[in-house]
Amino acid sequence: MTLVVWALQSWAQGSLETQLREEAVRSLRQSVDLRVEGLRSWAGRQKDLARKVFEDPELVAQAARLVEMESNPVDLKARLLASPAFKKAGEIMAAASPEIADRGYIIISPSGLDLLSESDEIVGRVVTADGAAYVRRVNLGQYILSRPYPDRQFAQGLARDFRNPVMFVGGPIKNAAGTIIAMGFSPLLAGPLLRLPEIVGRRDPGLRRKEPAPQ
């Protein structure tokens, strides 16, 4: 009789543990699915906001003038900073929705040269090899949302800031004929995307985001 009771208790405990595990997995999956859906919605909104700015005819006209200046490399940075097109294009980019304008803006030529930025330090620099894949995708006409990365990683000659993770939304700037003449980028805070691994990491410590070592 004692053996039967023990067997029943063991079976009940095992069944309860299995049920609890299944409920925990189901709850976690639903939580992650909701966050993923929210992130996709957020990403789609950032692209829509960027498209509205990058398709502005006035921005396209000013970007074309900046690209034309690239053909003469002599004192290019100084000439860009002093040009009316630089000022006007910057005003248009800065006037975009705060969701994509609060962190700044960049216009890059098809060759990967930074033609416009809210930071004079970036103007005239070339995109690093790390950012080349993104540039290629935008040059193909895609609107993209980057993965989180250390600030300043994609501007050649600048030290990466690991304390400030950012991401960006980017897209093509096309003329009336549909030709891509430049690329626009708006840096974003990386928080919305970084929160998903933290959620999963609560259940699986092995998936928690690790901070990169300073270099």
N, C-alpha and C positions, 0 to 999 in steps of 0.2 A: 504493500500500500504506500509506504514511504517513497519507494522508487517511482511509483506512478505520479505522486504529487510533485516530486522533484522534476520529473520529465515534463509535466504540464506547466510548471513554473518556468522552466527553461524555455519551453516553446513560446509561452506568452511573452517572456522578456525579449526573446529574439524577434518575435513578430512585431512587438512595439518598437524596438530599435529600428527595424527595417522600415516601418511606417514613418517614424520620425525622420529618418534619413531621406526618404522619398519626398516628404513634405518640405523638408529644408531645401532639397535640390530644386523642387518645383517653384518654391518661393523665390529662390535666388535667380532662377532662369527668368521668371516673370519680371523681377526687378531689373535685371540686366536688359531684357528686351525693351522695357519701358524707357530706360536710359538711352539705349541705342536709337530707338525711334525718336526720342527727343533730340539727340545729337544730329540725326539726319535732317530733321526739320530745321534745326538751327543752322546747319551747314548750307542747306538750300536757301535759307533767307540771306545768309552772307553773300552767296553768289548772285542772288537777285539784286541785292543792293549794289554790289560792285558793277554788275552789268548796266544798271541804270546810269552810273557815273561814267563808265568807260565808253558808253555809246552816245554820250553827250556830244553833239556836233561841234560845239565850241572847244571842248577838251580835245577832240580829234584834231581840230585845226591847229591848236597850240602844240600838241604833241608832234605833229608833222613838222612844225618849224624847229622844234628842238632836235628832231632827228636829222634835219638838214644841216644843222650846225656841226654834227659829228664828222662830216666829211673833211673838215679842217681841224686837225688836232692841236694846232698852235693855240696855247692859252685857252683851251677848251673849257676848263672848269670856270675860269673867271668870266668868260663870255656867256656861258650858260647862266651863271648866277646873276649877271647884269642884264640879261635879255628880258624884254617885256613878256615873251612867251612863257618864260620860267615863272614869272610873277602871276600871270593870269591862270596858267595851268594849276599852280599851287593853290590859288584861291578856289578854283572849282573843286579840286580834290578835298580841300579842307572843309568845304561847305557840304560834303556828303553826310549821310546819316551818321550820328555819333557812334553807332555800332561798328562802323568800318573806318571812321576818320579820327577817332580819339587817339589812336596809337601812331598816326602819321600816314605817309603815302610815299610811293615810289613809282616812277615811270622809267622803264628800261628799253633801250633800243633792241632791235632784233639780234644785234651782235653781242648783247649782254652788257652794255655800258649803262651805268646809272646816269640818267639825264635830268632827273628831278627827284627831290626828296625834301621833306621838312627839315632834314639835318644837312647842313652844308658839308659836313664831314664825309657823307656818303656820295655826294655828287662827283662825277668823274671817275668813280671806281668801277672795276669790272666784277661781274658776278663770279664767285668762286666755283671751283669744280663741284663742290657739294650741292650748289644750286642749279647746275647745268640741266639736270633731269627735269626740274620744274620749268625752266625756260623753254626747253624743247616741247614740252606738253602744251604750254601756252602758245608757242609759235605754231602749233598745229591747230589752234583755234579753241582749245579747251579752257573752261573755267575750272579752277582747282582750289582746293583747300589743303594747305600743307599739314604735315605732322608737326607737333611741337618741336622746337629747336632752340638752342641758346641764342639770344639776341645778338645781332651783328655777324652771325655765322656766314652769311652769304655775300658779304661785302669784302672783297679782297683787300688785305692789309689791315683789317680791324680785328682786335682781340675779341673772342667770343665771351659773352657774359652768361655764365652758367646760372647765375642767381636770378636771371630774368628770362624764363621760358616764354616764348611767343610762338605764334603761327601766323599765317597770312592767307588771304583770299586773293587770287590773281586771275587775270583774264586778258584777252587780246583787245587792242585798240585798232579798229579797222577804219579805213577811209570809205568814201561813198561807193567805191567799186568793190568793196568787200576784201580788199587786201590788208593784211596785218602790217601796220606800220610801226607799232610799238606795243609794249605790254605794261599793264597797270597792276600794282600790288598794294594792298592795304594790310599792314600788320594788325594782328588781333591778340587779345589775351588768350593764353593757352588753357586757362582754367576749365572751361566746359568739356574739353576733350580729356584732360588729365584726370578728371574725377572718375571716369569709368574704370580704369585699372584699380583705383583705390577701393571701389565697391567690391570688385572681384577679389582683391587682395585680402579683404576681411575674412573671406571664407578659405582662401588658399594663400598663405603667406609667401609661397614661392612666386606668386604672380604680382606681388607688390612692386610698385615702381621704384627703381634704385636711382639715387642721385648720381649723376656723372662725376667722376673725380676731377678736381680742378687741374687745369693744364697750364 
